[in-house]
Every structure is written in structure tokens, then in C-alpha cells.
Amino acid sequence: MSLLALFRSPTRGGGLPIHHRAYLLAVAVAMFVLAPPVFAVQATDATQDSSGGKNFTQVAGNIDQARQIGTTVLLGIFALVGIIMAGMSILALHRASKEEREKPTGAVVGLICGGAMTMVSMIVWIVHNTLAA
């Protein structure tokens, strides 16, 4: 594809359709608008101390705090996925009880797995908070 394909008529000469032209024009404008901040990098002096006077103990404490927050977020996401899985399995069980052709085995397995995911994440969260305190 050449740049001249943007200006050719789509009916004569095999140019691009109008929606392709609009997309390419939007990409070009976005690149033009977003490019200057990329090149606006400040020069850094490698000999200057940029830590702000922090020592290793403070940095390690910040890393430990970030790890605790990350663990809490991951446990919350895991519990939420378990709750959603159990809820969807309950709906599937309800649907299976209404229809004779549908078997409830997948819904029962999903209910057990969702409940287990929620229980394990809650137990780990409780133990994590008990040991951290």
C-alpha cells in the first residue's frame, strides 16, 4: 500500500474505501499529536543522587508494603472469580432443573470449584492478616 492510495478514488484505480481512509487519517493525526511528548525526555545526571536520601531499609519496607497490597488485591480477585463462578453454576442448576434434557453435572462441579476458590482465598486472606498483625 502506498501513500497515494489514500488520494485515489475507490471506484477508479483501486483506492481505499472511505472507512479505511478515515482510520488511516485518525492514526496519522494521533501519531502527530502524541509524538512530541515521547521526545521530550529530560537529561539525567548519572552522578546525582536521585534516591532522596532513602536507605535500603526504607526501600525494602516499601517493597514489602507493595507486596502486601498486591497479595490482598490478588486474593480479592480470586474470591470474586469464585463467587461469580458459583453464582453462574447456581443459575445453571436452576436451568437444569427446569429442562429435562440438561444435565446438572457441570453446574455441580462449577459450584464446588467456585466455592472452593472463594473459601481458599478467604482463608488465606484471614491467615495473612493474622500473621501480619
N, C-alpha and C positions, 0 to 999 in steps of 0.2 A: 504494500500500500504506500502510495506516495502522498505528499502534502497536497499535490494538485488534485487528488481525488476529492478533497473537501469542496473544491470550487466547481467541479464538473457537474452537469445536470444528471440526476439519476435516470432519466428516461433516455438521454442520448450519451453515449460514451461510457456507460457503465460506472457512473459515480456512486457515492454512498447515499443510502436513504437518509431522509431528514432526521430521523431519531438518532442515527449513528453520528451525523454531523453535530447535533446538539450535545451528545455525550462527549465527543472529542473536544468541542469548544469549551464545555464545562471543565473537563480535565485540564485543558491548557490554561484556562483562567485560574483554576485552583492552584496549579503549579506556579503560575506567575505571582499570585498573591501570597502563597505560603513559602516561596523560595527565599526572600530576604532574611527572615529570622534564622534560617538554617546557617547562613553565612555570617551572622552577627555574633561570632564567638569571641569572647574576651580572651586576651592573652593572659596566661597564668605564669607566675614566677615559681619555678620548682624549688627555689631556695627559701621561700617564705613558709612559715608555719601556718597552715590553714586549719589546724585542729581546734583552735580556740582555747588552747591550754588544757585539753582533756587528757587524762591518763588512761592506762589500759583498764583499770578497774571500772571507770565510768563507761568506757566503750563496751566492756563485757556485760555490765549491768543493763545497758541499752539493748544489747543483742538478746539477753535473757528475757527482758520485758517484751520485746518484739516476738520472741518465740512463744511466750505465754499467750499473747494476744492471737497469734496465728493458730495456735493449738485450739483455743476457745472458738475461733471462727470455724475451723475445720470440723470440730465436734458438733457445732450448731448446724452446719450444712449437712453433715452426715445424719443427724437426728431429723432434720427437716425432710430429707430424702426418704428416710424410713417412715415418717408419718404420712407423706404423700403416697408412698408405695402401699402402706396398709390401708389408707383410705380408698385408693383405686381398687384394691383387692376386695374390700367390703362391697363396693359398688358392683364389681364383677360377680361376687357371691349372690348379691341381690338379683342381678340379671339372670344368673344361672338357676336361681330358684323359680323365676318366672317362666323360663323356657325349659322344655323337657330335653331338647337336643343338646343343650350346652352342658359341659361337664365342669364341676367346680374345682377340679384338682389344681389347676393353675392359680386360681384365686386363693385357695388354701395355702399353697406354697408361698405366694406373694404376701399373704397376711403374716405367715410365720417369719419370712425374711424381713419384712418391713418392721415387724415388732421387735425382732432380734437386733436390727440396726439401731432402732431407737433406744432399746434397753442398754445395749453395749455402749453407745455414745453417752447416755446419761450416767451410767455407772462410772465410766472413765472420767467424765466431767466432775462428778462428785469426788472421786478419789483424787483427781488433780487439784481441786480446790482445797481438799482437806490436807493434802501433803504440802501445798504451797503456803498455807497459813501458819 
